[in-house]
Amino acid sequence: MTAELHLLCAGAAQGLVKAMQTTFTEQTGALLRARFGAVGAMKEALLAGEPCDVLIVTDSMVHTLRASGELAADGAQPLGRVRTGVAVRADDVPPPIGTPDELRAALLASSALYFPDPHRATAGIHFASVLDRLGIRQEVAERCRTFPNGATSMHELVHAPADAIGCTQITEILYTEGVRLVGALPAEFELSTVYTAAPTLRAADAALAGRFIDLLAGPASRRVREQGGFDIS
C-alpha cells in the first residue's frame, strides 16, 4: 500500500509545496494529500481532527499550537519570511503605492478591491487594518471583494474589471498567472510573516513527515523559495 502524507498548508506556501511535490514522491514513494487555505482555516481543520501529518502556518501559530499540545515539540523548521503585497491584472498599469498617500489614492481610484478573508487569513486581516489606518474602509466598503484565501482572491482578480487592485501575500501573487506584483505595502504598513512547517503529534509516520519538512526547508528548495517570494536571507 502506497504511503500518504497529509498536509494542511497556508496559502502562502502553496506554490512551494506544489513545486516540490513531485520531488518528494520520487524520493520517498509517498503521495502527498494537501489542503490549502487561510491560516485560520487550517488551524480550525487541525483542531477539528482532519488528517494532518504536517502543518504549515505562521511561526507564531506554530508556537501557540505547540504550547497547547497539538504539534510535536521538535522538528519544526521555518521556510522563510513573506511580505504582503499589492497586485493588479497583468495588463493593467500598476499605480504608485510606495507611500501611504500613494497607496490611499490608488485604493480610492480602484474599481474593486480583492483580498482574502479579513477574519481568518493573515493578509486579509492585515489589509483590513490598513484600510482602517488610511481612514477609507467605509468609503471603499462596497468595492471590497473578499474570498476564503489569497489564492482564490488572486484567481478572481484575473477576471476583475479594469483598474481593480488586490492585496495578499507576495508568494500568492507571484504564483498566480494573469496578475502582476506592484510591490510590497509601504514600509509604514509592512507585514512580513515567517511561515513554518511543523509535524503534528498524530503524524502517522514521523520520519516521513520529517523528510518532507527537510525538503521544503532545506537547500534543495532554496531557489524555489527565493523565486517564489520567500525571503530566506
C-alpha positions, 0 to 999 in steps of 0.5 A: 500500500502506497504511503500518504502524507497529509498536509494542511498548508497556508496559502502562502506556501502553496506554490512551494509545496506544489513545486516540490511535490513531485520531488518528494514522491520520487524520493520517498514513494509517498503521495502527498494529500494537501489542503490549502487555505487561510491560516485560520482555516487550517488551524480550525481543520487541525483542531477539528481532527482532519488528517494532518501529518504536517502543518504549515502556518505562521511561526507564531501559530506554530508556537501557540499550537505547540504550547497547547499540545497539538504539534510535536515539540521538535522538528519544526523548521521555518521556510522563510519570511513573506511580505504582503503585497499589492497586485493588479491584472497583468495588463493593467498599469500598476499605480504608485503605492510606495507611500501611504498617500500613494497607496490611499489614492490608488485604493480610492481610484480602484474599481474593486478591491480583492483580498482574502478573508479579513477574519481568518487569513493573515493578509486579509486581516492585515489589509483590513487594518490598513484600510482602517489606518488610511481612514477609507474602509467605509468609503471603499466598503462596497468595492471590497471583494473578499474570498476564503484565501489569497489564492482564490482572491488572486484567481478572481482578480484575473477576471476583475474589471479594469483598474481593480487592485488586490492585496495578499501575500507576495508568494500568492501573487507571484504564483498566480498567472494573469496578475502582476506584483506592484510591490510590497505595502509601504514600509509604514504598513509592512507585514512580513510573516515567517511561515513554518512547517511543523509535524503534528503529534498524530503524524502517522509516520514521523520520519516521513513527515520529517523528510518532507519538512527537510525538503521544503526547508532545506537547500534543495528548495532554496531557489524555489523559495527565493523565486517564489517570494520567500525571503530566506536571507 
